[in-house]
Amino acid sequence: MPSLEEIRKPVNREMQEFEKHFREAMKSKIPLINVITNYLLRRKGKQIRPLFVFLTSGLSGGITDSTYNAASLIELLHSASLIHDDVVDESYERRGFFSINALWKSKISVLLGDYLLARGLLLSVDQNEYELLRLVSDAVREMSEGELLQMQKSRKLNITKDEYFEIIRKKTATLIAACTACGAWSSSRDPVLTEKMKTFGEKVGMAFQIKDDLFDYQKKGLIGKPTGNDIKEKKFTLPLIHALENCPESDRRRIIRIIRKHNNNTRKVQEVIEFALSNGGIEYSTERMIEFRDEALEVLSGLPDNEYNDSLRSLVNYVVERKK
């Protein structure tokens, strides 16, 4: 599997230039804001989302000034959503470092998230990028709906597969779809191509989230056991949902009871993990992930065969083969 460095090669120069553009988009006259945003910038992740924007833009006609606006808008709103998520989840860690919530507490975290949202809105309006703003705002709305739907279903512990797919489409896939749609629009201004690339991004996003959910059932750490974090948080993901749909009713009631009353008992959580493993949850989830991957690759097959297409194909495969 190619590394991210190899995948980035066609847009390496543009990605480096983007970092300056994004830093500028975050700037404020308030010193505290600059201190916190500098902390964010020093701990940036793999930058997969802007990578999708630039590669899609290259494939759709060529990278333009609008592409930099699209990538910055996506990252501003994505960063804001992560900061707000950490407050909602009371999380004190993000990508192995202290979260903004841990260091500056919830009030400042919420306000900083609001600031980044506002910067994204202003960037779009100042540059007359109204279609980019519409695409990304629609994604943010769906992400919020997805989170709320998951919370609602987690309380009742009765998520079906169809509801699970709708949740991950809204929570995760819609943002990657916004990346690829914005990338296409920024270079082509073609609504048909933009919609096609939005579909591509959604398929990738579905595969991406299923892969994330599978990590919870894979051995890791010093003791070589799955973490079961989703189970501890009473989140029903595809491996568990499939297993519950394919077991005797007595087993189903027992597992639901464990999740409802003993979700913080490590031994009991391992029992739920073993249940999902032994009832075909991993195999089924992997099959569905591969289906979404193949559907995404099929969209690319009808587009120009060039270095951007090659890198996008490699990036799709990276999403389903990554180790973390």
Sequence and secondary structure as in RCSB ss.txt:
>XXXX:A:sequence
MPSLEEIRKPVNREMQEFEKHFREAMKSKIPLINVITNYLLRRKGKQIRPLFVFLTSGLSGGITDSTYNAASLIE
LLHSASLIHDDVVDESYERRGFFSINALWKSKISVLLGDYLLARGLLLSVDQNEYELLRLVSDAVREMSEGELLQ
MQKSRKLNITKDEYFEIIRKKTATLIAACTACGAWSSSRDPVLTEKMKTFGEKVGMAFQIKDDLFDYQKKGLIGK
PTGNDIKEKKFTLPLIHALENCPESDRRRIIRIIRKHNNNTRKVQEVIEFALSNGGIEYSTERMIEFRDEALEVL
SGLPDNEYNDSLRSLVNYVVERKK
>XXXX:A:secstr
   HHHHHGGGHHHHHHHHHHHHHHH  SSHHHHHHHHHHHHT    HHHHHHHHHHHHTT   HHHHHHHHHHH
HHHHHHHHHHHHHTT  EETTEE HHHHHHHHHHHHHHHHHHHHHHHHHHHTT HHHHHHHHHHHHHHHHHHHHH
HHHHHHT   HHHHHHHHIIIIIHHHHHHHHHHHHHHH  HHHHHHHHHHHHHHHHHHHHHHHHHTTS BTTTTB
   HHHHTT   HHHHHHHHTS HHHHHHHHHHHHH TT HHHHHHHHHHHHHTTHHHHHHHHHHHHHHHHHHHH
HTS  SHHHHHHHHHHHHHHH   
